């Protein structure tokens, strides 16, 4: 049985939509950095253009989307009413955008002042967001009992985000001229917390609801839905501990984590491929690309003597995380618009269908652009001369996404207003 959404507790749609509509433009900016700097982005994960592009994707594209999704899904999916004021979330969106832009500019220019400014703006952004989310996530309600595993995954992901931000602020302070820090293990911890602690568990927890709901599949098996996120987090914690100890056994939790996410990817793909509908549901190609890239990135990272860091990063960020987010945005934004219209329109006037808000043909076109960008980005890891073309494709795909999402919101802006 699929879980029904509790739409009575949703915040005003303008709150999550501010995050969701801003996210694609950071993807455009990241693609622009890759296109402009070309092969330098793929030379090393330590290159300034690579760090700028990565943080535009992680802070601007991914975190913006996941913050907006959490503000909608904590009350609707987990059954936990938002207890923090929505004004805090409204302030968080521009602060997060400004912090991401400042940090990218700091990496590209090397100016300590920009690192200091980013280190001041980003804590304010995350502080406002977490002040809205934490009181909600840590409350216990009867309505949340049936979705305890989803709420638990959200809690764990937000806790990992808090630790990731703390590590990042230490690094930003050092780059701004502050106290020395153990750079190499702290950078690896920051990346592991952000990707394997924040992005992967949250995408997994959300997918337990959105894949059955939006892709018309059977629900995930209860045992898998309860156990996968905690086990992935345990493997991540084991790898982080091994990294700080510089212990060779850290390969063991890395391989265990790769096996776990591969099992999740295989399970999710099997649900998608044997769905109840005979016709492919909108967004399914994004999920299949994301799941394949997730398994590939995990094994490339975990296998002893495996692939270069740049290839792993491209496979995970562009192939896995951005693909899943693209697919979810094409479903979540129309849902928010549709739900608001249904509540505002007179009873005798039907709300428009999803296909009338964003035509499926537009989704399919953007999916092809995004898949092409992922393919060329992966090829550029071996042939750096393709880097500029890859960045241009990524920018165009994100531009198309941003325009597609903005169209129904602008068309119905009067109905969406508070």
C-alpha positions in Angstrom: 0.0 0.0 0.0 1.3 3.4 -0.9 1.4 6.1 1.8 -0.9 9.1 1.3 0.5 12.6 1.7 -0.7 14.8 4.5 -1.2 18.0 2.5 -3.0 19.8 5.3 0.3 20.7 6.9 2.2 22.0 3.9 3.8 25.4 4.2 2.9 28.2 1.7 4.2 27.0 -1.7 6.3 30.1 -2.1 8.6 28.8 0.7 9.9 25.6 -1.0 9.5 27.0 -4.5 12.0 29.8 -3.7 14.7 27.1 -3.2 13.5 24.8 -6.0 13.4 27.5 -8.7 16.8 28.9 -7.7 18.6 25.6 -7.9 18.9 25.1 -11.7 20.7 28.5 -12.1 23.6 27.3 -10.0 23.9 24.3 -12.3 24.1 26.9 -15.2 26.8 28.7 -13.3 28.7 25.4 -12.6 28.5 24.5 -16.3 29.8 28.0 -17.2 32.8 27.5 -14.9 33.6 24.2 -16.6 33.1 25.6 -20.1 35.3 28.7 -19.4 38.2 26.9 -17.6 38.1 23.7 -19.7 40.7 21.1 -19.0 41.8 22.8 -15.8 38.7 21.6 -14.1 39.7 18.0 -14.8 43.4 18.3 -13.9 42.9 17.7 -10.2 40.2 17.8 -7.6 42.4 20.5 -5.9 42.3 22.9 -8.9 40.5 26.2 -8.2 37.9 25.8 -11.1 37.1 22.3 -10.0 36.5 23.4 -6.4 34.4 26.3 -7.6 32.2 24.1 -9.9 31.8 21.4 -7.2 30.6 23.9 -4.6 28.2 25.5 -7.1 26.7 22.1 -7.6 26.7 20.9 -4.0 25.7 24.1 -2.3 23.7 25.8 -5.0 22.1 23.0 -7.0 21.8 20.1 -4.6 21.4 21.7 -1.2 19.0 24.3 -2.5 16.8 21.5 -4.0 17.1 19.3 -0.9 16.3 22.1 1.5 13.2 23.0 -0.5 12.2 19.4 -0.7 12.6 18.9 3.1 10.4 21.9 3.8 7.6 20.2 1.8 8.2 16.6 2.7 8.8 16.9 6.5 5.1 17.8 7.0 3.7 15.9 4.0 5.6 12.7 4.0 7.0 12.3 7.6 3.8 13.7 9.1 5.8 16.2 11.2 4.3 19.8 11.2 6.9 22.6 10.7 7.4 24.2 14.1 10.0 26.7 13.0 8.8 29.9 11.5 8.7 29.9 7.7 10.4 33.4 7.8 13.6 31.7 8.7 13.4 29.4 5.7 12.7 32.5 3.5 15.8 34.2 4.7 17.8 31.0 4.3 17.3 30.8 0.5 19.0 34.1 -0.5 21.7 33.6 2.1 22.5 30.1 0.8 22.6 31.4 -2.7 24.9 34.3 -1.8 27.2 32.0 0.3 27.5 29.5 -2.6 28.4 32.3 -5.0 30.9 33.9 -2.6 32.6 30.6 -2.0 32.9 29.8 -5.7 34.3 33.3 -6.3 36.7 32.8 -3.5 38.1 29.6 -5.0 38.4 31.2 -8.4 40.1 34.4 -7.2 42.0 33.1 -4.1 41.0 36.2 -2.1 41.0 35.5 1.7 38.3 38.2 2.2 35.8 36.2 0.0 36.5 33.1 2.0 35.8 35.1 5.2 32.6 36.5 3.7 31.4 33.0 2.6 32.3 31.7 6.1 30.0 34.4 7.6 27.1 34.1 5.2 26.8 30.3 5.0 26.5 29.7 8.8 23.6 32.2 8.8 22.0 30.4 5.9 22.2 27.0 7.4 21.4 28.3 10.9 18.1 29.8 9.5 17.3 26.6 7.7 18.1 24.2 10.6 16.2 26.4 13.0 13.1 25.8 10.9 13.7 22.0 10.4 15.3 20.7 13.6 12.3 21.4 15.9 10.1 19.6 13.4 12.4 16.6 12.7 13.0 15.8 16.4 9.4 15.9 17.5 7.4 12.7 17.9 3.8 12.4 16.7 1.4 9.6 16.2 1.1 10.6 12.5 4.7 9.9 12.0 4.7 6.3 13.2 4.0 4.7 9.8 6.8 6.8 8.2 9.4 6.6 11.0 12.1 5.2 8.7 11.6 8.2 6.3 11.7 10.7 9.2 14.7 8.8 10.6 16.6 9.1 7.3 15.8 12.8 7.1 17.1 13.3 10.7 20.3 11.4 10.0 20.9 13.3 6.8 20.4 16.7 8.5 22.8 15.7 11.3 25.4 14.8 8.7 24.8 18.1 6.9 25.4 19.9 10.2 28.7 18.1 10.7 29.6 18.7 7.0 29.0 22.4 7.3 31.1 22.5 10.5 34.0 20.9 8.7 33.6 23.2 5.8 33.6 26.3 8.0 36.9 25.1 9.6 38.4 24.9 6.1 37.0 28.2 5.1 38.5 29.8 8.2 41.9 28.4 7.4 41.7 29.6 3.8 40.7 33.1 5.1 43.9 33.2 7.2 42.6 31.6 10.4 44.0 28.7 12.5 45.7 25.8 10.8 43.7 22.6 10.4 44.6 19.0 9.3 43.7 19.8 5.7 43.8 16.4 4.0 41.7 14.3 6.5 39.3 17.3 7.1 38.7 17.7 3.3 38.0 14.0 2.9 35.7 14.1 6.0 33.9 17.2 4.6 33.3 15.4 1.3 32.3 12.1 2.8 29.8 13.8 5.2 28.4 15.9 2.3 28.0 13.2 -0.2 27.7 9.9 1.7 26.1 11.4 4.8 23.8 14.2 3.4 23.1 13.6 -0.2 22.8 9.8 -0.5 20.8 9.1 2.7 18.4 11.9 2.0 17.9 10.9 -1.7 17.3 7.3 -0.5 14.8 8.3 2.3 12.9 10.6 -0.1 12.8 8.0 -2.8 11.0 5.5 -0.5 8.0 7.9 -1.0 8.5 9.6 -4.3 9.3 6.6 -6.5 6.1 4.7 -5.5 4.1 7.9 -5.6 5.3 9.6 -8.8 6.6 6.6 -10.8 3.6 4.3 -10.0 5.7 1.4 -8.6 5.1 -1.0 -5.8 6.4 0.2 -2.4 9.9 -0.6 -1.2 10.1 -3.7 1.0 9.7 -2.6 4.6 13.0 -4.2 5.8 15.0 -2.5 3.0 13.3 0.9 3.7 14.1 0.6 7.4 17.7 -0.7 7.2 19.4 0.7 4.1 19.9 4.3 5.3 21.3 3.4 8.8 23.7 0.8 7.3 25.0 3.3 4.6 25.6 5.9 7.4 27.4 3.2 9.5 29.6 2.4 6.6 30.3 6.1 6.0 31.2 6.6 9.6 33.6 3.6 9.5 35.4 5.0 6.5 35.7 8.4 8.1 37.2 6.9 11.2 39.6 4.9 9.1 40.6 8.0 7.2 41.5 9.9 10.4 43.5 6.9 11.6 45.0 6.5 8.2 44.2 2.8 8.5 44.2 0.4 5.5 41.1 -1.3 6.8 39.0 1.7 5.7 38.6 -0.1 2.4 36.3 -2.6 4.2 33.5 0.0 5.1 34.0 1.5 1.6 33.3 -1.8 0.0 30.4 -2.5 2.3 28.9 0.9 1.5 29.3 0.2 -2.2 27.5 -3.1 -1.8 24.7 -1.4 0.1 24.1 1.3 -2.4 24.3 -1.2 -5.3 21.6 -3.2 -3.5 19.5 -0.2 -3.1 20.1 0.8 -6.8 19.2 -2.7 -8.0 16.0 -2.8 -5.8 14.8 0.7 -7.0 15.6 -0.2 -10.6 13.6 -3.4 -10.4 10.6 -1.5 -9.0 10.8 1.0 -11.8 11.1 -1.6 -14.5 8.1 -3.7 -13.4 5.8 -0.8 -12.5 2.0 -1.2 -12.8 1.8 1.1 -15.8 2.8 -0.3 -19.1 4.0 3.1 -20.4 7.2 4.6 -19.0 6.3 7.1 -16.3 7.7 10.6 -16.6 11.0 11.0 -14.8 11.9 7.3 -14.9 14.9 7.7 -17.2 16.4 10.2 -14.7 16.1 7.7 -11.9 17.6 4.8 -13.9 20.6 7.0 -14.9 21.0 8.2 -11.3 20.9 4.6 -9.9 23.4 3.3 -12.4 25.8 6.2 -11.7 25.4 5.8 -7.9 26.5 2.2 -8.1 29.3 3.0 -10.5 30.6 5.9 -8.4 30.5 3.8 -5.2 32.6 1.0 -6.7 35.0 3.4 -8.4 35.7 4.9 -5.0 35.8 1.8 -2.9 37.8 -0.5 -5.1 41.5 -0.7 -3.9 43.6 1.3 -6.4 40.5 2.5 -8.1 39.7 5.5 -10.3 40.8 9.0 -10.0 39.0 11.4 -7.6 37.8 13.6 -10.5 36.1 10.6 -12.3 34.4 9.6 -9.0 33.2 13.1 -8.4 31.8 13.5 -11.9 30.1 10.1 -11.8 28.5 10.9 -8.4 27.6 14.6 -8.7 26.5 14.9 -12.4 25.5 11.3 -13.0 23.8 10.3 -9.7 22.9 13.4 -7.7 22.0 15.8 -10.4 20.0 13.2 -12.4 17.9 12.3 -9.3 17.3 15.9 -8.5 16.3 16.7 -12.1 13.7 14.0 -12.1 12.3 15.0 -8.7 12.1 18.7 -9.6 10.0 17.9 -12.7 7.5 16.2 -10.3 7.7 18.3 -7.1 7.3 21.7 -8.7 4.2 20.8 -10.7 2.7 19.1 -7.6 3.1 22.2 -5.5 1.5 24.4 -8.2 -1.3 21.8 -8.8 -2.0 21.4 -5.1 -2.3 25.2 -4.6 -4.5 25.6 -7.6 -6.8 22.8 -6.5 -7.2 24.6 -3.1 -7.8 28.0 -4.7 -10.0 27.3 -7.7 -13.8 27.1 -7.3 -15.2 23.6 -6.8 -16.6 23.4 -10.4 -13.3 24.4 -12.0 -10.9 21.4 -12.3 -7.2 22.0 -11.6 -4.9 21.5 -14.6 -3.2 18.2 -15.0 0.5 17.7 -14.6 1.0 17.4 -18.3 -0.6 20.8 -18.7 1.7 22.4 -16.3 4.9 21.0 -17.8 4.5 19.0 -21.0 6.1 15.5 -20.9 7.9 16.3 -24.1 9.8 19.1 -22.4 10.9 16.7 -19.7 12.1 14.2 -22.2 14.1 16.8 -24.1 15.8 18.1 -21.0 16.6 14.5 -20.0 18.4 13.9 -23.3 20.4 17.2 -22.8 21.3 16.2 -19.3 22.3 12.6 -20.2 24.5 14.0 -23.0 26.1 16.4 -20.5 26.8 13.5 -18.1 28.3 11.4 -20.9 30.6 14.1 -22.2 31.6 15.0 -18.6 32.7 11.4 -18.0 34.5 11.3 -21.4 36.3 14.6 -20.4 37.9 12.8 -17.5 39.9 10.8 -20.0 40.0 13.4 -22.8 40.3 16.9 -21.1 39.9 18.7 -24.5 36.2 17.8 -24.2 35.8 19.8 -21.0 34.5 23.0 -22.5 31.9 21.2 -24.6 30.8 19.2 -21.5 30.4 22.4 -19.4 28.4 24.0 -22.2 26.0 21.0 -22.4 25.6 21.0 -18.6 24.8 24.7 -18.6 22.3 24.3 -21.4 20.6 21.4 -19.7 20.3 23.3 -16.4 19.0 26.4 -18.3 16.3 24.3 -19.9 15.4 22.9 -16.5 15.2 26.4 -14.9 12.9 27.7 -17.7 10.7 24.6 -17.6 10.2 24.9 -13.8 9.6 28.6 -13.9 6.9 28.5 -16.6 4.0 27.0 -14.6 5.0 29.1 -11.5 4.9 32.4 -13.5 1.7 31.4 -15.3 -0.1 30.8 -12.1 1.8 33.3 -9.9 -1.4 35.1 -8.7 -2.8 31.9 -7.4 0.5 30.9 -5.7 0.7 34.2 -3.8 0.0 34.0 0.0 
